[in-house]
Each structure stands twice: as C-alpha cells, then as structure tokens.
C-alpha cells in the first residue's frame, strides 16, 4: 500500500480513497486485531487513531469516527461531479455494517441453536444435560442424608425429560446440592451412612419417599432463603447517591 500523501487525479477519486482506506483498516483489524497506522497516509492517521479509541469492534455496532466524515467532506474540492453529503455517506456505511452484523448473528444463532423448534429443543436439552450430569455426579460428595436431591436413573431421566424440566431441576436443586457438598466436606464423617438405609428395614417405600420429599423441600427452600438474604444484603450495602441528600429545602439561597 502506498504511503505517500500525493495522489494524481487520474489515479483515484478522493472519496473512493477514503472508502478504500477504511475498508483496508477494517480488514487489517479483522485479521490481526490491530491496525498499523504507519502503513497509511498521514492524512488518515487521525481518523484511524480515533476509530481505534472508539474500538474497531464497535464499528460493527454503528460507531463510526467522525473524522472519516471530515475526510469525505474534504473530497468536495477533489471529486468532479455530484458528491453525496458526508452524513449520507457515513449513514450508508453504518447501514451496511449493521445489516452484515445482523446477518452474521442470525447465521450463528441458527448454527448454534437450530432453525426449527425441534432443533432448538434438542440443542437446549443437550446443553442442560451437561449441567444435570455435573450436579448428579456430586452424589458421592454430598451428605448421605441428602440423597433425595439426586436422580437415581440418570439416563432415563435425560431421555424422558424436556428442556424445561431439566432447567427447573437445575434452578431448584443446584444451590441445595452445592451446600450439601460443602457441609459434608466440613464434617469429614467418613463411613457415615444415610438414615434411610436403616429405615428401609422397617418402613415401606411410601414412608421413605415421604421422608425424601420433606427433606428435599427443606433443602431447596433453605437454599432459596439464603439467596434472598444474600440479595437483600447486597442491595442494603450499596452506596447511596449523594444526590439523595439534596432537596429544595436545604439549598442555600
């Protein structure tokens, strides 16, 4: 690429030179995530540096440095014939960038999540299944009395459950499972077994399931209460804006 500031009228119009430099800098950033300003004529340095300050990534969100418009406006004395106003020229560039960005996002969204509802459901199930397996793998690390939090037949559960069912299980059980693992790690009671093992010898399946249900509900509710207390504590700990201390009653006149 030429580095001289001198261009003959027959070589290229000034407007097209501005557009070409803008495209070249964008291409360079996409390839290396950096732009060497010294590769371009000095008259473009301010525009390149300001675009770098804004962020080349933000260009694709419609944030174009105004110096590019200034450069295009200067082409009034260099370009023969009609020339679009700089703001129209800039708006057209932003429009193209946004359209390409949206098209790329839609393409990625389709590839990641699927195009049809069935594909989207299967993709979401696959993602949630990873978290379900991770939580269920903590069974041996949790307190024996909290076995009710875990899934006995994991493969059957994953096959029959919907994405919504899995998401509900994760959101309602994750905190309780993590807390159970932490508590069991602190006690370090190796060899301890769940009371359920003892109850099985003298109680029916219905009784055991009722015990499991009460234990599960208690653990889940405890986790939710802790989360609410944590949220309230964070909200109360926020710094109050100084603007709240000023009213019309205490303004000195």
N, C-alpha and C positions, 0 to 999 in steps of 0.2 A: 504494500500500500504506500502511496506517495505521502511524503511528509511535508512537502513544500506548500506554502500558503497561496502560491500563484497558480491559477488555472486559466487557461485560454478559453474565450467564449465558445469556441468550436468544440472544446473537449467535453464539456458538460454544463448544463444549466446549474445555477447556484442552488435552486430548490431541490433538484434531484441529488445534488452533492450532500445537502443536509440530510435528506432521507437515507441516502446510502450509508453515511457515517453512523446514523442512528441504528440502522439495521446491522452494521458491522460490529458496533459495540455490544449490541444485544447478543449477537451470535457468539462473540468472544466470551461474554459473561456466562452464557449457557454452556459453553464448552469447558471453561476453566474456573468459573465463579469469580473472576477478577477481570479488570479491564486496564490495560497498559495505556495510559493517556498519552505517552510519548510517541505512540505509533500513529497518532492523528495530528492534523494541522493545529497550530496553536489557537486559531480562531474557534476551535471546537472544545478546547480544554475546559472552559468554564462550564459549559453545558454538561460535559462528561462528568466532571467533579461533583456538580450539584445533583446529577442523577444518581451518582454513587452515594451521596449523602442521604438522599431520599431512600435509596435502596433499589437495585435493579429488579429485585423480585416484585417490588411494589409497582413497577411499571405495568405489570400484567393485571393490576387492580385499577388501572386508570390514572396512576400518579405520574404524570409526565412533567419533567423540569421545565419551567417557563423559559429557560434560556434557549431551548430548542425552537420555541415560537419566535423568540427575538431573532435568532439566526434565519428563520424562514422569512420573517418580515423584512430583513435586510436584502432579501433577494429581489425586492421591488426595483432596485436600480441595476440588477444583473440579469434579470429574466425578461425576454421580449414577449409581448403578447399579454393575454389575461393571466392573472395570478390570483389564486384563492387567498382570502384573508387568513392571517396566521391562526386565528382561533378556530376557523373552519378546518384548516389543515390539521391542527392539533386534535380537534374533536374526531376527525375521521381516523386518525391513528389510534386514539383511545378506543374508538368503537371496534375497530378490527382486533385490537389486543383483547378486549373484553369478550368478544364473540369467540375468539380462538381459545381463550381461557375456559369459557363455559363449555365449549365443545369437548375440550380435553377432560374437564371434570366429569362430564356426563359419560364419556368413554371409560374413564377409570371407574366410575361408580357402577357401570354395567358389568365391567370385568370383575370387580371385587364382590358385588352383591347379587349379580344376576339380573336378567332383564324381566323375566316373568315372576309372578308372586311365588310360584313353586320353587324357582331357583333361589329367590331371596330367602324363603323359609328354610331351605336346605343349607344355605350358606350361613345363616344366623344360627341354626341348630349346631352346625359343625363348630362354630366359634364358641358357643356357650357350652358345648360338650367338653371342651378342653378345661374350662373352669370347673365344671361339675366333677370331672375326674380328679382334678387337683385337690378340691375340697374333700372328696371321698377318700383320697389317698392318705389323709391325715387321721384316719380312723385309729390306727395303731398308736398315734402320738397323743390322742385326746384322752380325757378321763374315761375309764371304763363305764362309769355311770351315765355318760353322755352318748352312749352308743346309738340312742334313738335319733340322733341328729343325722346319721349317715344312711346311705342307701345300701340295702342288702344285696339286691340283684342289679348291679350297675348296668350291665349290657341290656337287660330287659327294659330298664327304666329309660335308657337313652334311645332305644328303638321305638318305644311307645309314646314318649313324651313329645310335646310340641315345643317350639322355641319359647313360647310364652310361659309354659310350665317350668322349663329349665330356668328362665330368667327369674321367676317367682321364687323358686327353690334357692337360687344363688343369693338373691337380695335378702331373703328371710333367714337363711341359715349361716351365711358367711361369718358374720360377727360372732355368733354363738360358738361356731366351730373354732375360730381363731382364739377366742377367750378360753375355751376348754383346753386347747393345746398349751396355752401359756400357763394355766393353772396347774396342769398335770406336770409340766416341766419343773415348776417350782417345788411341788411336793416330793417329786422323785420317789414315789412309793412303788418301787419295782416289785412285781409279783402280786400287787393288789388286783382283785377281780371285781367285776360289777356285781351288785347285789342281785341283779336279775338272774345270774347263774344259780344262786341259792333259791330264789323264789320259784324257779322252774320245776323244782322237785315237789312242790306242794300247792302250786297255783295254776289256774287254767290259762290258756292263751289269751282269752279276753281280758283277764285281770292284768296280765303282763303288758298287753297293748294299752290298757288304760293308764298304767304307770308310765309307759313310754310317752303317751300323749301328754300327760300332765308335765312330765319332765321337759319335753320338747317345747311346749308352750311357755314354760317358765324361763327356759334358757333364751328363747327368741325374744321374749318380752324384756328380759334383763338387758339384752344387747341393744334393743331399741331405746330403752330408757337411758342407757349410758350415752348413746349417740345424741339424744335430745339434750341431755345435760351438757355434753361437750359443745354442742351448737350454741346453747344459751350462754355458756361461759365465754365462748369466743365473741359473741355479739356484745356482751356486757364489758368485755375487755377492750373493745375498740375505742380509739381516741376520739373524743367529741370535737367537732369542728369549732374553731374559735368564733365562727360566725354566729353560733348559737348563744353566745354571751352578750351579743349586742342587740339592743332593741331601741325602739323610738324613745323609750323612757329614760335611757341613760346616755343619750347623745348630748354631748356638750355643745351648747349654742353660744 
